[in-house]
Amino acid sequence: MELHRFLKTTVGKGLHVVVPIRPTLDWEQAKGFSRAVAEFLVRTFGRRFTPTVSKARRKGMIFVDYLRNAEGATANAPYAVRAGSGAPVSMPIEWEELADEVRFDHFNVRSLKEQIASRKRDPWSEFAATKQTITKAHGKKMGLAI
């Protein structure tokens, strides 16, 4: 859909794909669009993706959590630290880093400074400057009226 997207680890075991958009949609429209994208992934790649929240029922699959796009929903910010064993950090990463084993405990408060120093560039350097909108054409591709 030609939307610029950014990737980060969570402070758990997952990844977040973040698509910054201008606030032209209301909360229900944004969540509806996210849900349509999730459903598209499940329909197209059903053996890999699931919208099922239950961890027991999604074993070995990628959980597509469109509910993070609801009003009042929370997600960890980039560089957020989780209390607990190893103090993992939600780390912005390059898409190419997915070829490496990026585990939830790979980025933590002890390794953070070294991880950042070893980078050639900030994977999210264009985040704040990204100005894009979910359009009627995007909605139409997903079967939604926006």
Chimera marker file (.cmm) of the C-alpha trace (Angstrom):
<marker_set name="trace">
<marker id="1" x="0.000" y="0.000" z="0.000" r="1" g="1" b="0" radius="0.5"/>
<marker id="2" x="3.077" y="2.172" z="-0.218" r="1" g="1" b="0" radius="0.5"/>
<marker id="3" x="2.876" y="3.286" z="3.413" r="1" g="1" b="0" radius="0.5"/>
<marker id="4" x="6.190" y="3.869" z="5.137" r="1" g="1" b="0" radius="0.5"/>
<marker id="5" x="6.419" y="1.599" z="8.168" r="1" g="1" b="0" radius="0.5"/>
<marker id="6" x="8.825" y="1.147" z="11.026" r="1" g="1" b="0" radius="0.5"/>
<marker id="7" x="9.727" y="-1.900" z="13.082" r="1" g="1" b="0" radius="0.5"/>
<marker id="8" x="10.581" y="-2.305" z="16.753" r="1" g="1" b="0" radius="0.5"/>
<marker id="9" x="10.861" y="-5.068" z="19.256" r="1" g="1" b="0" radius="0.5"/>
<marker id="10" x="8.385" y="-5.129" z="22.086" r="1" g="1" b="0" radius="0.5"/>
<marker id="11" x="9.468" y="-5.586" z="25.663" r="1" g="1" b="0" radius="0.5"/>
<marker id="12" x="7.912" y="-9.021" z="25.361" r="1" g="1" b="0" radius="0.5"/>
<marker id="13" x="8.454" y="-11.609" z="22.637" r="1" g="1" b="0" radius="0.5"/>
<marker id="14" x="6.888" y="-9.778" z="19.710" r="1" g="1" b="0" radius="0.5"/>
<marker id="15" x="7.489" y="-7.104" z="17.154" r="1" g="1" b="0" radius="0.5"/>
<marker id="16" x="5.483" y="-3.990" z="16.422" r="1" g="1" b="0" radius="0.5"/>
<marker id="17" x="5.041" y="-2.659" z="12.914" r="1" g="1" b="0" radius="0.5"/>
<marker id="18" x="4.340" y="1.041" z="13.331" r="1" g="1" b="0" radius="0.5"/>
<marker id="19" x="2.756" y="3.040" z="10.511" r="1" g="1" b="0" radius="0.5"/>
<marker id="20" x="2.682" y="6.728" z="11.410" r="1" g="1" b="0" radius="0.5"/>
<marker id="21" x="-0.317" y="8.492" z="9.896" r="1" g="1" b="0" radius="0.5"/>
<marker id="22" x="-1.834" y="11.927" z="10.089" r="1" g="1" b="0" radius="0.5"/>
<marker id="23" x="-4.887" y="11.982" z="12.385" r="1" g="1" b="0" radius="0.5"/>
<marker id="24" x="-7.477" y="12.085" z="9.598" r="1" g="1" b="0" radius="0.5"/>
<marker id="25" x="-9.371" y="8.983" z="10.741" r="1" g="1" b="0" radius="0.5"/>
<marker id="26" x="-11.391" y="8.642" z="13.909" r="1" g="1" b="0" radius="0.5"/>
<marker id="27" x="-10.532" y="5.830" z="16.330" r="1" g="1" b="0" radius="0.5"/>
<marker id="28" x="-13.091" y="3.395" z="14.923" r="1" g="1" b="0" radius="0.5"/>
<marker id="29" x="-11.929" y="3.991" z="11.346" r="1" g="1" b="0" radius="0.5"/>
<marker id="30" x="-8.270" y="3.498" z="12.314" r="1" g="1" b="0" radius="0.5"/>
<marker id="31" x="-9.065" y="0.299" z="14.195" r="1" g="1" b="0" radius="0.5"/>
<marker id="32" x="-11.268" y="-0.886" z="11.317" r="1" g="1" b="0" radius="0.5"/>
<marker id="33" x="-8.476" y="-0.317" z="8.834" r="1" g="1" b="0" radius="0.5"/>
<marker id="34" x="-5.987" y="-2.143" z="11.070" r="1" g="1" b="0" radius="0.5"/>
<marker id="35" x="-8.433" y="-5.010" z="11.483" r="1" g="1" b="0" radius="0.5"/>
<marker id="36" x="-8.915" y="-5.235" z="7.704" r="1" g="1" b="0" radius="0.5"/>
<marker id="37" x="-5.135" y="-5.431" z="7.212" r="1" g="1" b="0" radius="0.5"/>
<marker id="38" x="-4.906" y="-8.155" z="9.878" r="1" g="1" b="0" radius="0.5"/>
<marker id="39" x="-7.737" y="-10.109" z="8.248" r="1" g="1" b="0" radius="0.5"/>
<marker id="40" x="-6.044" y="-9.754" z="4.853" r="1" g="1" b="0" radius="0.5"/>
<marker id="41" x="-2.832" y="-11.249" z="6.278" r="1" g="1" b="0" radius="0.5"/>
<marker id="42" x="-4.762" y="-14.126" z="7.842" r="1" g="1" b="0" radius="0.5"/>
<marker id="43" x="-6.689" y="-14.812" z="4.600" r="1" g="1" b="0" radius="0.5"/>
<marker id="44" x="-3.575" y="-14.603" z="2.456" r="1" g="1" b="0" radius="0.5"/>
<marker id="45" x="-1.056" y="-16.302" z="4.738" r="1" g="1" b="0" radius="0.5"/>
<marker id="46" x="-3.320" y="-18.304" z="7.065" r="1" g="1" b="0" radius="0.5"/>
<marker id="47" x="-0.644" y="-20.800" z="8.014" r="1" g="1" b="0" radius="0.5"/>
<marker id="48" x="1.594" y="-18.020" z="9.350" r="1" g="1" b="0" radius="0.5"/>
<marker id="49" x="-0.729" y="-15.351" z="10.781" r="1" g="1" b="0" radius="0.5"/>
<marker id="50" x="-3.581" y="-15.466" z="13.266" r="1" g="1" b="0" radius="0.5"/>
<marker id="51" x="-5.845" y="-12.899" z="14.924" r="1" g="1" b="0" radius="0.5"/>
<marker id="52" x="-6.325" y="-15.252" z="17.891" r="1" g="1" b="0" radius="0.5"/>
<marker id="53" x="-5.464" y="-13.693" z="21.246" r="1" g="1" b="0" radius="0.5"/>
<marker id="54" x="-5.149" y="-17.022" z="23.090" r="1" g="1" b="0" radius="0.5"/>
<marker id="55" x="-1.466" y="-17.972" z="23.295" r="1" g="1" b="0" radius="0.5"/>
<marker id="56" x="-2.327" y="-21.672" z="23.455" r="1" g="1" b="0" radius="0.5"/>
<marker id="57" x="-4.265" y="-21.465" z="20.154" r="1" g="1" b="0" radius="0.5"/>
<marker id="58" x="-1.636" y="-19.488" z="18.234" r="1" g="1" b="0" radius="0.5"/>
<marker id="59" x="1.452" y="-21.589" z="18.908" r="1" g="1" b="0" radius="0.5"/>
<marker id="60" x="3.953" y="-21.308" z="16.050" r="1" g="1" b="0" radius="0.5"/>
<marker id="61" x="1.991" y="-18.522" z="14.366" r="1" g="1" b="0" radius="0.5"/>
<marker id="62" x="2.359" y="-14.754" z="14.145" r="1" g="1" b="0" radius="0.5"/>
<marker id="63" x="-0.301" y="-12.935" z="16.152" r="1" g="1" b="0" radius="0.5"/>
<marker id="64" x="-1.589" y="-9.852" z="14.330" r="1" g="1" b="0" radius="0.5"/>
<marker id="65" x="-2.845" y="-7.577" z="17.107" r="1" g="1" b="0" radius="0.5"/>
<marker id="66" x="-4.964" y="-4.900" z="15.471" r="1" g="1" b="0" radius="0.5"/>
<marker id="67" x="-6.491" y="-4.055" z="18.878" r="1" g="1" b="0" radius="0.5"/>
<marker id="68" x="-3.470" y="-1.856" z="19.670" r="1" g="1" b="0" radius="0.5"/>
<marker id="69" x="-5.181" y="0.665" z="17.401" r="1" g="1" b="0" radius="0.5"/>
<marker id="70" x="-8.212" y="1.231" z="19.612" r="1" g="1" b="0" radius="0.5"/>
<marker id="71" x="-8.774" y="4.353" z="21.660" r="1" g="1" b="0" radius="0.5"/>
<marker id="72" x="-7.170" y="3.896" z="25.075" r="1" g="1" b="0" radius="0.5"/>
<marker id="73" x="-5.043" y="0.906" z="23.988" r="1" g="1" b="0" radius="0.5"/>
<marker id="74" x="-1.422" y="0.948" z="25.032" r="1" g="1" b="0" radius="0.5"/>
<marker id="75" x="1.856" y="-0.131" z="23.491" r="1" g="1" b="0" radius="0.5"/>
<marker id="76" x="5.416" y="0.306" z="24.657" r="1" g="1" b="0" radius="0.5"/>
<marker id="77" x="7.268" y="3.281" z="23.230" r="1" g="1" b="0" radius="0.5"/>
<marker id="78" x="10.616" y="2.842" z="21.506" r="1" g="1" b="0" radius="0.5"/>
<marker id="79" x="13.414" y="2.477" z="24.060" r="1" g="1" b="0" radius="0.5"/>
<marker id="80" x="10.934" y="1.672" z="26.848" r="1" g="1" b="0" radius="0.5"/>
<marker id="81" x="12.404" y="-0.632" z="29.498" r="1" g="1" b="0" radius="0.5"/>
<marker id="82" x="10.435" y="-3.475" z="31.072" r="1" g="1" b="0" radius="0.5"/>
<marker id="83" x="10.941" y="-4.215" z="34.722" r="1" g="1" b="0" radius="0.5"/>
<marker id="84" x="12.035" y="-7.754" z="35.368" r="1" g="1" b="0" radius="0.5"/>
<marker id="85" x="14.691" y="-10.252" z="34.431" r="1" g="1" b="0" radius="0.5"/>
<marker id="86" x="17.275" y="-8.731" z="32.112" r="1" g="1" b="0" radius="0.5"/>
<marker id="87" x="15.383" y="-5.417" z="31.781" r="1" g="1" b="0" radius="0.5"/>
<marker id="88" x="14.505" y="-5.812" z="28.068" r="1" g="1" b="0" radius="0.5"/>
<marker id="89" x="14.166" y="-2.689" z="25.935" r="1" g="1" b="0" radius="0.5"/>
<marker id="90" x="11.688" y="-1.984" z="23.139" r="1" g="1" b="0" radius="0.5"/>
<marker id="91" x="14.194" y="-1.323" z="20.366" r="1" g="1" b="0" radius="0.5"/>
<marker id="92" x="13.690" y="0.265" z="16.940" r="1" g="1" b="0" radius="0.5"/>
<marker id="93" x="15.288" y="-2.047" z="14.387" r="1" g="1" b="0" radius="0.5"/>
<marker id="94" x="15.925" y="-2.212" z="10.659" r="1" g="1" b="0" radius="0.5"/>
<marker id="95" x="13.872" y="-4.662" z="8.625" r="1" g="1" b="0" radius="0.5"/>
<marker id="96" x="17.111" y="-6.400" z="7.643" r="1" g="1" b="0" radius="0.5"/>
<marker id="97" x="17.754" y="-7.217" z="11.303" r="1" g="1" b="0" radius="0.5"/>
<marker id="98" x="14.932" y="-9.743" z="11.147" r="1" g="1" b="0" radius="0.5"/>
<marker id="99" x="17.362" y="-12.042" z="9.320" r="1" g="1" b="0" radius="0.5"/>
<marker id="100" x="19.243" y="-12.233" z="12.636" r="1" g="1" b="0" radius="0.5"/>
<marker id="101" x="17.734" y="-13.872" z="15.669" r="1" g="1" b="0" radius="0.5"/>
<marker id="102" x="16.074" y="-10.910" z="17.348" r="1" g="1" b="0" radius="0.5"/>
<marker id="103" x="14.845" y="-12.251" z="20.653" r="1" g="1" b="0" radius="0.5"/>
<marker id="104" x="12.957" y="-10.251" z="23.226" r="1" g="1" b="0" radius="0.5"/>
<marker id="105" x="15.973" y="-10.335" z="25.542" r="1" g="1" b="0" radius="0.5"/>
<marker id="106" x="18.535" y="-9.385" z="22.878" r="1" g="1" b="0" radius="0.5"/>
<marker id="107" x="18.076" y="-5.679" z="23.620" r="1" g="1" b="0" radius="0.5"/>
<marker id="108" x="18.325" y="-4.776" z="27.282" r="1" g="1" b="0" radius="0.5"/>
<marker id="109" x="19.611" y="-1.985" z="29.510" r="1" g="1" b="0" radius="0.5"/>
<marker id="110" x="23.069" y="-3.543" z="29.667" r="1" g="1" b="0" radius="0.5"/>
<marker id="111" x="23.487" y="-3.883" z="25.886" r="1" g="1" b="0" radius="0.5"/>
<marker id="112" x="21.562" y="-0.782" z="24.810" r="1" g="1" b="0" radius="0.5"/>
<marker id="113" x="24.464" y="1.677" z="24.656" r="1" g="1" b="0" radius="0.5"/>
<marker id="114" x="26.626" y="-0.736" z="22.663" r="1" g="1" b="0" radius="0.5"/>
<marker id="115" x="23.739" y="-1.654" z="20.355" r="1" g="1" b="0" radius="0.5"/>
<marker id="116" x="23.062" y="1.999" z="19.529" r="1" g="1" b="0" radius="0.5"/>
<marker id="117" x="26.761" y="2.840" z="19.094" r="1" g="1" b="0" radius="0.5"/>
<marker id="118" x="27.255" y="-0.034" z="16.631" r="1" g="1" b="0" radius="0.5"/>
<marker id="119" x="24.567" y="1.244" z="14.250" r="1" g="1" b="0" radius="0.5"/>
<marker id="120" x="25.328" y="3.121" z="11.079" r="1" g="1" b="0" radius="0.5"/>
<marker id="121" x="22.037" y="5.024" z="11.357" r="1" g="1" b="0" radius="0.5"/>
<marker id="122" x="18.907" y="5.306" z="13.460" r="1" g="1" b="0" radius="0.5"/>
<marker id="123" x="16.291" y="2.938" z="11.981" r="1" g="1" b="0" radius="0.5"/>
<marker id="124" x="13.592" y="5.450" z="12.919" r="1" g="1" b="0" radius="0.5"/>
<marker id="125" x="15.386" y="8.602" z="11.756" r="1" g="1" b="0" radius="0.5"/>
<marker id="126" x="12.564" y="9.368" z="9.301" r="1" g="1" b="0" radius="0.5"/>
<marker id="127" x="9.725" y="8.615" z="11.715" r="1" g="1" b="0" radius="0.5"/>
<marker id="128" x="8.904" y="12.172" z="12.816" r="1" g="1" b="0" radius="0.5"/>
<marker id="129" x="9.150" y="13.503" z="9.263" r="1" g="1" b="0" radius="0.5"/>
<marker id="130" x="6.855" y="10.829" z="7.815" r="1" g="1" b="0" radius="0.5"/>
<marker id="131" x="3.634" y="12.520" z="6.733" r="1" g="1" b="0" radius="0.5"/>
<marker id="132" x="1.166" y="10.066" z="5.284" r="1" g="1" b="0" radius="0.5"/>
<marker id="133" x="-2.545" y="9.488" z="5.335" r="1" g="1" b="0" radius="0.5"/>
<marker id="134" x="-4.830" y="6.489" z="5.060" r="1" g="1" b="0" radius="0.5"/>
<marker id="135" x="-6.835" y="7.402" z="1.974" r="1" g="1" b="0" radius="0.5"/>
<marker id="136" x="-10.103" y="6.229" z="0.455" r="1" g="1" b="0" radius="0.5"/>
<marker id="137" x="-7.985" y="4.212" z="-1.988" r="1" g="1" b="0" radius="0.5"/>
<marker id="138" x="-6.284" y="2.421" z="0.924" r="1" g="1" b="0" radius="0.5"/>
<marker id="139" x="-9.697" y="1.693" z="2.398" r="1" g="1" b="0" radius="0.5"/>
<marker id="140" x="-10.988" y="0.385" z="-0.922" r="1" g="1" b="0" radius="0.5"/>
<marker id="141" x="-8.025" y="-2.028" z="-1.178" r="1" g="1" b="0" radius="0.5"/>
<marker id="142" x="-9.051" y="-3.405" z="2.211" r="1" g="1" b="0" radius="0.5"/>
<marker id="143" x="-12.781" y="-3.453" z="1.433" r="1" g="1" b="0" radius="0.5"/>
<marker id="144" x="-13.609" y="-0.479" z="3.685" r="1" g="1" b="0" radius="0.5"/>
<marker id="145" x="-15.341" y="2.825" z="3.110" r="1" g="1" b="0" radius="0.5"/>
<marker id="146" x="-13.164" y="5.532" z="4.627" r="1" g="1" b="0" radius="0.5"/>
<link id1="1" id2="2" r="1" g="1" b="0" radius="0.2"/>
<link id1="2" id2="3" r="1" g="1" b="0" radius="0.2"/>
<link id1="3" id2="4" r="1" g="1" b="0" radius="0.2"/>
<link id1="4" id2="5" r="1" g="1" b="0" radius="0.2"/>
<link id1="5" id2="6" r="1" g="1" b="0" radius="0.2"/>
<link id1="6" id2="7" r="1" g="1" b="0" radius="0.2"/>
<link id1="7" id2="8" r="1" g="1" b="0" radius="0.2"/>
<link id1="8" id2="9" r="1" g="1" b="0" radius="0.2"/>
<link id1="9" id2="10" r="1" g="1" b="0" radius="0.2"/>
<link id1="10" id2="11" r="1" g="1" b="0" radius="0.2"/>
<link id1="11" id2="12" r="1" g="1" b="0" radius="0.2"/>
<link id1="12" id2="13" r="1" g="1" b="0" radius="0.2"/>
<link id1="13" id2="14" r="1" g="1" b="0" radius="0.2"/>
<link id1="14" id2="15" r="1" g="1" b="0" radius="0.2"/>
<link id1="15" id2="16" r="1" g="1" b="0" radius="0.2"/>
<link id1="16" id2="17" r="1" g="1" b="0" radius="0.2"/>
<link id1="17" id2="18" r="1" g="1" b="0" radius="0.2"/>
<link id1="18" id2="19" r="1" g="1" b="0" radius="0.2"/>
<link id1="19" id2="20" r="1" g="1" b="0" radius="0.2"/>
<link id1="20" id2="21" r="1" g="1" b="0" radius="0.2"/>
<link id1="21" id2="22" r="1" g="1" b="0" radius="0.2"/>
<link id1="22" id2="23" r="1" g="1" b="0" radius="0.2"/>
<link id1="23" id2="24" r="1" g="1" b="0" radius="0.2"/>
<link id1="24" id2="25" r="1" g="1" b="0" radius="0.2"/>
<link id1="25" id2="26" r="1" g="1" b="0" radius="0.2"/>
<link id1="26" id2="27" r="1" g="1" b="0" radius="0.2"/>
<link id1="27" id2="28" r="1" g="1" b="0" radius="0.2"/>
<link id1="28" id2="29" r="1" g="1" b="0" radius="0.2"/>
<link id1="29" id2="30" r="1" g="1" b="0" radius="0.2"/>
<link id1="30" id2="31" r="1" g="1" b="0" radius="0.2"/>
<link id1="31" id2="32" r="1" g="1" b="0" radius="0.2"/>
<link id1="32" id2="33" r="1" g="1" b="0" radius="0.2"/>
<link id1="33" id2="34" r="1" g="1" b="0" radius="0.2"/>
<link id1="34" id2="35" r="1" g="1" b="0" radius="0.2"/>
<link id1="35" id2="36" r="1" g="1" b="0" radius="0.2"/>
<link id1="36" id2="37" r="1" g="1" b="0" radius="0.2"/>
<link id1="37" id2="38" r="1" g="1" b="0" radius="0.2"/>
<link id1="38" id2="39" r="1" g="1" b="0" radius="0.2"/>
<link id1="39" id2="40" r="1" g="1" b="0" radius="0.2"/>
<link id1="40" id2="41" r="1" g="1" b="0" radius="0.2"/>
<link id1="41" id2="42" r="1" g="1" b="0" radius="0.2"/>
<link id1="42" id2="43" r="1" g="1" b="0" radius="0.2"/>
<link id1="43" id2="44" r="1" g="1" b="0" radius="0.2"/>
<link id1="44" id2="45" r="1" g="1" b="0" radius="0.2"/>
<link id1="45" id2="46" r="1" g="1" b="0" radius="0.2"/>
<link id1="46" id2="47" r="1" g="1" b="0" radius="0.2"/>
<link id1="47" id2="48" r="1" g="1" b="0" radius="0.2"/>
<link id1="48" id2="49" r="1" g="1" b="0" radius="0.2"/>
<link id1="49" id2="50" r="1" g="1" b="0" radius="0.2"/>
<link id1="50" id2="51" r="1" g="1" b="0" radius="0.2"/>
<link id1="51" id2="52" r="1" g="1" b="0" radius="0.2"/>
<link id1="52" id2="53" r="1" g="1" b="0" radius="0.2"/>
<link id1="53" id2="54" r="1" g="1" b="0" radius="0.2"/>
<link id1="54" id2="55" r="1" g="1" b="0" radius="0.2"/>
<link id1="55" id2="56" r="1" g="1" b="0" radius="0.2"/>
<link id1="56" id2="57" r="1" g="1" b="0" radius="0.2"/>
<link id1="57" id2="58" r="1" g="1" b="0" radius="0.2"/>
<link id1="58" id2="59" r="1" g="1" b="0" radius="0.2"/>
<link id1="59" id2="60" r="1" g="1" b="0" radius="0.2"/>
<link id1="60" id2="61" r="1" g="1" b="0" radius="0.2"/>
<link id1="61" id2="62" r="1" g="1" b="0" radius="0.2"/>
<link id1="62" id2="63" r="1" g="1" b="0" radius="0.2"/>
<link id1="63" id2="64" r="1" g="1" b="0" radius="0.2"/>
<link id1="64" id2="65" r="1" g="1" b="0" radius="0.2"/>
<link id1="65" id2="66" r="1" g="1" b="0" radius="0.2"/>
<link id1="66" id2="67" r="1" g="1" b="0" radius="0.2"/>
<link id1="67" id2="68" r="1" g="1" b="0" radius="0.2"/>
<link id1="68" id2="69" r="1" g="1" b="0" radius="0.2"/>
<link id1="69" id2="70" r="1" g="1" b="0" radius="0.2"/>
<link id1="70" id2="71" r="1" g="1" b="0" radius="0.2"/>
<link id1="71" id2="72" r="1" g="1" b="0" radius="0.2"/>
<link id1="72" id2="73" r="1" g="1" b="0" radius="0.2"/>
<link id1="73" id2="74" r="1" g="1" b="0" radius="0.2"/>
<link id1="74" id2="75" r="1" g="1" b="0" radius="0.2"/>
<link id1="75" id2="76" r="1" g="1" b="0" radius="0.2"/>
<link id1="76" id2="77" r="1" g="1" b="0" radius="0.2"/>
<link id1="77" id2="78" r="1" g="1" b="0" radius="0.2"/>
<link id1="78" id2="79" r="1" g="1" b="0" radius="0.2"/>
<link id1="79" id2="80" r="1" g="1" b="0" radius="0.2"/>
<link id1="80" id2="81" r="1" g="1" b="0" radius="0.2"/>
<link id1="81" id2="82" r="1" g="1" b="0" radius="0.2"/>
<link id1="82" id2="83" r="1" g="1" b="0" radius="0.2"/>
<link id1="83" id2="84" r="1" g="1" b="0" radius="0.2"/>
<link id1="84" id2="85" r="1" g="1" b="0" radius="0.2"/>
<link id1="85" id2="86" r="1" g="1" b="0" radius="0.2"/>
<link id1="86" id2="87" r="1" g="1" b="0" radius="0.2"/>
<link id1="87" id2="88" r="1" g="1" b="0" radius="0.2"/>
<link id1="88" id2="89" r="1" g="1" b="0" radius="0.2"/>
<link id1="89" id2="90" r="1" g="1" b="0" radius="0.2"/>
<link id1="90" id2="91" r="1" g="1" b="0" radius="0.2"/>
<link id1="91" id2="92" r="1" g="1" b="0" radius="0.2"/>
<link id1="92" id2="93" r="1" g="1" b="0" radius="0.2"/>
<link id1="93" id2="94" r="1" g="1" b="0" radius="0.2"/>
<link id1="94" id2="95" r="1" g="1" b="0" radius="0.2"/>
<link id1="95" id2="96" r="1" g="1" b="0" radius="0.2"/>
<link id1="96" id2="97" r="1" g="1" b="0" radius="0.2"/>
<link id1="97" id2="98" r="1" g="1" b="0" radius="0.2"/>
<link id1="98" id2="99" r="1" g="1" b="0" radius="0.2"/>
<link id1="99" id2="100" r="1" g="1" b="0" radius="0.2"/>
<link id1="100" id2="101" r="1" g="1" b="0" radius="0.2"/>
<link id1="101" id2="102" r="1" g="1" b="0" radius="0.2"/>
<link id1="102" id2="103" r="1" g="1" b="0" radius="0.2"/>
<link id1="103" id2="104" r="1" g="1" b="0" radius="0.2"/>
<link id1="104" id2="105" r="1" g="1" b="0" radius="0.2"/>
<link id1="105" id2="106" r="1" g="1" b="0" radius="0.2"/>
<link id1="106" id2="107" r="1" g="1" b="0" radius="0.2"/>
<link id1="107" id2="108" r="1" g="1" b="0" radius="0.2"/>
<link id1="108" id2="109" r="1" g="1" b="0" radius="0.2"/>
<link id1="109" id2="110" r="1" g="1" b="0" radius="0.2"/>
<link id1="110" id2="111" r="1" g="1" b="0" radius="0.2"/>
<link id1="111" id2="112" r="1" g="1" b="0" radius="0.2"/>
<link id1="112" id2="113" r="1" g="1" b="0" radius="0.2"/>
<link id1="113" id2="114" r="1" g="1" b="0" radius="0.2"/>
<link id1="114" id2="115" r="1" g="1" b="0" radius="0.2"/>
<link id1="115" id2="116" r="1" g="1" b="0" radius="0.2"/>
<link id1="116" id2="117" r="1" g="1" b="0" radius="0.2"/>
<link id1="117" id2="118" r="1" g="1" b="0" radius="0.2"/>
<link id1="118" id2="119" r="1" g="1" b="0" radius="0.2"/>
<link id1="119" id2="120" r="1" g="1" b="0" radius="0.2"/>
<link id1="120" id2="121" r="1" g="1" b="0" radius="0.2"/>
<link id1="121" id2="122" r="1" g="1" b="0" radius="0.2"/>
<link id1="122" id2="123" r="1" g="1" b="0" radius="0.2"/>
<link id1="123" id2="124" r="1" g="1" b="0" radius="0.2"/>
<link id1="124" id2="125" r="1" g="1" b="0" radius="0.2"/>
<link id1="125" id2="126" r="1" g="1" b="0" radius="0.2"/>
<link id1="126" id2="127" r="1" g="1" b="0" radius="0.2"/>
<link id1="127" id2="128" r="1" g="1" b="0" radius="0.2"/>
<link id1="128" id2="129" r="1" g="1" b="0" radius="0.2"/>
<link id1="129" id2="130" r="1" g="1" b="0" radius="0.2"/>
<link id1="130" id2="131" r="1" g="1" b="0" radius="0.2"/>
<link id1="131" id2="132" r="1" g="1" b="0" radius="0.2"/>
<link id1="132" id2="133" r="1" g="1" b="0" radius="0.2"/>
<link id1="133" id2="134" r="1" g="1" b="0" radius="0.2"/>
<link id1="134" id2="135" r="1" g="1" b="0" radius="0.2"/>
<link id1="135" id2="136" r="1" g="1" b="0" radius="0.2"/>
<link id1="136" id2="137" r="1" g="1" b="0" radius="0.2"/>
<link id1="137" id2="138" r="1" g="1" b="0" radius="0.2"/>
<link id1="138" id2="139" r="1" g="1" b="0" radius="0.2"/>
<link id1="139" id2="140" r="1" g="1" b="0" radius="0.2"/>
<link id1="140" id2="141" r="1" g="1" b="0" radius="0.2"/>
<link id1="141" id2="142" r="1" g="1" b="0" radius="0.2"/>
<link id1="142" id2="143" r="1" g="1" b="0" radius="0.2"/>
<link id1="143" id2="144" r="1" g="1" b="0" radius="0.2"/>
<link id1="144" id2="145" r="1" g="1" b="0" radius="0.2"/>
<link id1="145" id2="146" r="1" g="1" b="0" radius="0.2"/>
</marker_set>
